[in-house]
Amino acid sequence: MNAPRPDSSRRRQRLTAFLILVGLPLLALTIWVGWAEHNPEQERELRVEVQDRLSEWFPEAMELPDELLGFIPRSERFAEDHPPDVLLLHGLDEPGDIWDTLAPALDEAGLNGWEFRYPNDQAIDHSTDLLAEHWGQLEGEAPLILIGHSMGGLVIRDFVTRYRHPEGKPPRVGGRPVAGVILVATPNHGSEWARLRVWLEVREWLADLQEQRFSLFAGLRDGTGAAKIDLRPDSPFLAELNARPWPEAIPVRIIGGKLPEPTPAMRESLAALDEQIDLEAVAGRISEWWEQTDEELGDGVVPLESLSLEGHPEPLILEASHRGLLVPGPLTDEPPAIDPILDIVDQWRARPAND
């Protein structure tokens, strides 16, 4: 009998290694996703518990660097110790540049903008708790305007109604009051995109593994994914938040985006996902997503019907993608939400103090 050729042996070794490193984990993830789809609350509890235990056991590895946590002055005009006029809160999985166009625009308008950064993939109420812990660090006494993009708007709403200005109850935190809130592309009633997000996590995991840059703690410091469950349209978090009364003295303005059709980048991204994860369930979900109407597509992440809030002015709808409302992109060299935001802030600042 002939001995196996060295090349054949190496191929078998590589195949075995691939199955161990990629195939088996992917199978486990498939089983996990199937279970989680039908048990979202149990999944959320498990994700929160995992994050809490990892933070307890490995505090240094799980700690975010200073530049990714807490208040970050974004002005080039005002000194860093100058109290902010506007506080900006990013959304889910934000790479860090969502405020790069608005911050200098605030500068030009004579407004000092700060950003609050937080582990954006953790349970939303945990992010709210973190904002409440930091709130007392803000200097000054003047009411502060809050602007949130996407999930950041939900953190703001939760903070205002649960901590700083709970209706009919004393504040749970002191410090600066809230003058007004601007919600940009905020999924006030959830987004089906959150159901697809777990597959995007798998895609990122596969890419990291292939590039040999996979890091367990680097991937978990921002949270273990509980936020995606809170963002689902039927989540208990959203049901409770939307049932909570809003303080009448604090105005709210909503800005949303609408795309006539999916952008090429969006199609390419999900086509790559479909190719990398060759599962019929995923392909079907993606196909259903793109067959939705313009109204349901909204900005590509948040449908138009998810923007409105009872008792507040109807949303201002602009032609832009989810991030394209605030940052330049293929459809928006000049992000269309910048000028309306500045106009709203200017109107609020012009109101009498007792208005």
C-alpha positions in Angstrom: 0.0 0.0 0.0 1.3 3.4 -1.0 2.0 5.9 1.8 -0.1 9.1 1.8 1.4 11.9 -0.2 2.7 14.8 2.0 0.5 17.3 0.1 -2.6 15.1 0.7 -1.8 14.9 4.4 -1.4 18.6 4.7 -4.7 19.2 2.9 -6.5 16.9 5.4 -4.8 18.7 8.3 -5.9 22.1 7.0 -9.5 20.8 6.4 -9.6 19.4 9.9 -8.3 22.7 11.4 -10.9 24.6 9.4 -13.7 22.4 10.7 -12.6 22.8 14.3 -12.0 26.5 14.1 -14.8 27.6 11.8 -17.3 24.8 11.0 -18.1 23.7 14.6 -18.4 27.2 16.0 -20.6 28.2 13.1 -22.8 25.2 13.7 -23.1 26.1 17.4 -23.9 29.7 16.5 -26.7 28.4 14.1 -28.2 26.4 16.9 -27.9 29.3 19.3 -29.6 31.7 16.9 -32.4 29.3 16.3 -33.0 29.1 20.1 -32.6 32.8 20.7 -35.1 33.7 18.0 -37.8 32.1 20.1 -36.5 33.0 23.5 -35.4 36.6 23.3 -35.8 37.5 27.0 -33.9 34.4 28.2 -31.2 35.3 25.6 -31.1 38.9 27.0 -30.7 37.7 30.6 -27.9 35.3 29.6 -26.0 38.0 27.6 -26.3 40.4 30.5 -25.2 37.8 33.0 -22.2 36.9 30.8 -21.1 40.5 30.6 -21.5 41.0 34.4 -19.5 37.9 35.2 -16.7 38.7 32.7 -16.5 42.3 34.1 -16.2 40.8 37.6 -13.6 38.1 36.8 -11.5 40.1 34.3 -12.0 43.8 35.1 -8.9 45.0 33.4 -9.4 43.1 30.2 -13.1 44.1 30.0 -12.5 47.8 30.8 -12.9 50.2 27.9 -10.1 52.7 27.3 -10.6 56.2 28.5 -11.3 57.6 25.0 -14.3 55.2 24.6 -16.0 55.8 27.9 -17.5 58.9 29.5 -17.7 62.6 28.4 -15.5 63.6 25.5 -15.2 67.4 24.6 -15.6 67.7 20.8 -15.0 71.4 20.3 -11.9 73.0 18.8 -13.2 76.4 19.8 -13.9 76.0 23.5 -11.5 74.9 26.2 -12.0 71.4 27.5 -13.1 72.6 30.9 -15.8 74.9 29.4 -19.2 73.4 30.2 -21.0 72.0 27.2 -24.1 73.4 25.6 -25.0 70.2 23.7 -24.4 66.6 24.6 -24.2 64.0 21.8 -25.0 60.2 22.2 -24.0 57.7 19.5 -25.9 54.5 18.7 -25.3 50.8 18.3 -21.9 49.6 17.0 -20.8 53.2 16.1 -17.3 53.2 14.7 -16.6 56.7 16.2 -17.1 59.3 13.5 -20.9 59.9 13.6 -20.3 63.4 15.1 -17.4 64.4 13.0 -19.5 66.7 10.9 -21.9 68.1 13.5 -19.3 68.9 16.1 -17.5 71.5 13.9 -20.9 72.9 12.8 -21.8 73.4 16.4 -18.5 75.2 16.9 -19.3 77.6 14.0 -22.6 78.3 15.6 -20.9 79.2 18.9 -22.1 76.0 20.7 -19.9 73.8 22.8 -20.5 70.1 21.9 -19.5 67.2 24.1 -20.0 63.5 23.4 -20.9 60.7 25.8 -19.4 57.4 24.9 -20.5 54.1 26.4 -20.4 50.3 25.8 -22.9 50.4 22.9 -23.7 46.7 22.6 -24.8 46.2 26.2 -28.4 46.3 27.4 -29.8 49.8 26.8 -30.9 50.4 30.4 -27.3 49.6 31.5 -26.1 52.4 29.2 -28.6 54.7 30.7 -27.4 53.8 34.2 -23.9 54.6 33.1 -25.0 58.1 31.8 -26.7 58.7 35.2 -23.5 57.8 37.0 -21.5 60.3 35.0 -24.1 63.1 34.9 -22.9 64.8 38.0 -19.5 65.4 36.4 -21.0 68.0 34.1 -20.1 71.5 35.2 -22.6 74.4 34.9 -26.2 75.0 35.8 -27.8 75.9 32.4 -30.2 73.4 30.9 -28.4 71.1 28.4 -29.6 70.0 24.9 -29.3 66.3 24.2 -28.9 64.9 20.7 -29.0 61.2 20.1 -28.4 59.2 16.9 -30.2 55.9 16.5 -30.1 53.9 19.8 -28.5 56.9 21.5 -31.9 58.5 21.3 -33.4 55.6 23.3 -30.7 56.0 26.0 -31.6 59.7 26.2 -35.3 59.0 26.5 -34.7 56.4 29.2 -32.4 58.8 31.1 -34.8 61.7 31.0 -37.9 59.7 32.1 -36.2 57.4 34.6 -33.5 59.6 36.1 -33.4 63.3 35.5 -37.0 64.3 34.9 -39.3 61.4 35.8 -42.9 62.7 35.5 -44.6 63.1 38.9 -41.5 62.0 40.8 -38.4 63.7 42.2 -35.2 63.4 40.1 -33.0 60.4 40.9 -29.9 62.4 39.8 -29.1 66.1 40.3 -27.0 68.3 38.1 -27.9 70.1 34.9 -31.5 69.9 33.7 -32.4 68.9 30.1 -33.5 71.7 27.9 -34.6 69.7 24.9 -34.0 66.5 23.0 -33.3 65.8 19.3 -33.7 62.3 18.1 -32.0 61.4 14.8 -32.9 58.1 13.2 -34.0 56.7 16.5 -36.0 53.4 16.4 -38.6 54.5 19.0 -40.6 51.4 18.1 -37.8 49.1 17.2 -36.2 47.8 14.0 -36.3 44.4 12.3 -32.7 45.1 11.4 -31.9 44.0 15.0 -32.9 40.5 14.1 -30.4 40.4 11.3 -27.6 41.9 13.4 -26.6 38.6 14.9 -25.6 37.4 11.5 -23.5 40.5 11.0 -21.8 39.6 14.2 -21.0 36.1 12.8 -19.7 37.7 9.7 -17.4 40.0 11.7 -16.2 37.0 13.8 -15.4 35.0 10.6 -13.4 38.0 9.1 -11.5 38.5 12.4 -10.7 34.8 12.5 -9.5 34.7 8.9 -7.3 37.7 9.5 -6.0 36.2 12.7 -7.0 39.2 14.7 -9.8 37.6 16.8 -9.8 38.9 20.4 -12.4 37.6 22.9 -12.2 40.6 25.2 -11.9 43.2 22.5 -15.1 41.9 21.1 -17.0 41.9 24.4 -15.9 45.2 26.1 -18.7 47.0 24.2 -21.2 44.5 25.6 -22.4 41.0 24.7 -25.3 41.9 22.4 -28.2 42.5 24.7 -28.9 45.8 23.0 -30.0 44.0 19.8 -32.8 42.3 21.8 -33.9 45.6 23.3 -34.1 47.1 19.7 -36.5 44.5 18.5 -40.0 45.9 17.8 -41.6 43.6 20.4 -39.1 44.0 23.2 -40.2 44.6 26.8 -37.7 47.4 27.0 -39.4 49.4 24.3 -42.9 48.6 25.6 -41.9 50.0 29.1 -40.1 53.0 27.7 -43.0 54.0 25.4 -45.5 53.6 28.2 -43.6 56.0 30.4 -44.9 59.6 30.5 -42.7 62.4 29.0 -42.2 65.6 30.9 -44.2 68.3 29.2 -41.6 71.1 29.7 -39.0 69.3 27.6 -39.5 69.6 23.9 -38.6 66.8 21.5 -37.9 66.9 17.8 -37.4 63.9 15.6 -35.4 63.6 12.3 -35.5 60.6 10.1 -34.2 59.4 6.8 -35.8 57.8 3.8 -34.2 55.9 0.9 -36.0 55.3 -2.4 -34.2 52.0 -2.6 -31.3 50.1 -0.9 -27.9 51.7 -1.6 -25.3 49.7 -3.5 -23.1 49.5 -0.4 -26.0 48.0 1.6 -26.7 45.5 -1.2 -23.0 44.5 -1.4 -22.7 44.2 2.3 -25.6 41.8 2.7 -24.7 39.9 -0.5 -21.3 39.3 1.1 -23.0 38.1 4.2 -25.2 35.7 2.3 -22.1 34.3 0.5 -20.1 33.9 3.7 -22.9 32.3 5.6 -24.6 30.0 3.2 -27.8 29.3 5.2 -31.3 29.3 3.6 -32.8 31.0 6.6 -30.4 34.0 6.3 -30.9 34.3 2.6 -34.7 34.3 3.1 -34.6 36.9 5.7 -32.4 39.2 3.6 -34.7 38.7 0.6 -37.7 39.6 2.6 -35.9 42.7 3.9 -35.3 44.1 0.4 -38.8 43.4 -0.8 -40.3 45.8 1.8 -41.8 49.1 0.6 -40.1 52.4 0.8 -42.0 53.3 4.0 -40.8 50.2 5.7 -37.3 50.5 4.4 -36.9 54.0 5.8 -33.3 54.9 6.1 -32.2 51.3 5.6 -32.1 50.5 9.3 -35.1 52.3 10.9 -38.5 52.2 9.2 -40.5 55.5 9.1 -43.3 54.1 11.2 -40.7 53.5 14.0 -39.8 57.2 14.3 -43.0 58.9 15.6 -43.9 59.4 19.2 -47.3 60.3 20.5 -47.6 63.8 21.8 -44.6 65.1 19.9 -44.3 66.8 16.5 -44.2 64.6 13.5 -40.7 63.6 12.3 -38.8 65.7 9.7 -38.1 63.2 6.9 -35.0 63.8 4.8 -33.6 61.8 1.9 -30.6 60.0 3.5 -29.4 56.7 4.8 -29.2 55.9 8.5 -25.7 57.3 9.0 -25.9 59.6 6.0 -28.2 61.9 7.9 -25.1 63.0 9.9 -22.0 62.0 7.9 -21.1 62.4 4.2 -21.7 59.4 2.0 -22.5 58.3 -1.5 -26.0 59.9 -1.4 -25.2 62.9 0.9 -22.1 65.0 0.4 -23.7 67.5 2.7 -25.4 65.6 5.5 -29.0 66.9 5.4 -29.7 66.7 9.2 -27.0 69.2 10.2 -28.8 72.4 9.3 -32.2 71.4 10.8 -30.4 70.4 14.0 -28.7 73.8 14.2 -32.0 75.5 13.5 -33.8 73.6 16.3 -31.0 74.3 18.8 -31.0 78.0 17.9 -34.8 78.2 18.4 -34.6 76.6 21.8 -31.7 78.8 23.0 -33.7 81.8 21.9 -36.6 80.9 24.2 -37.1 82.9 27.4 -35.7 81.1 30.4 -39.2 80.6 31.9 -40.8 79.5 28.7 
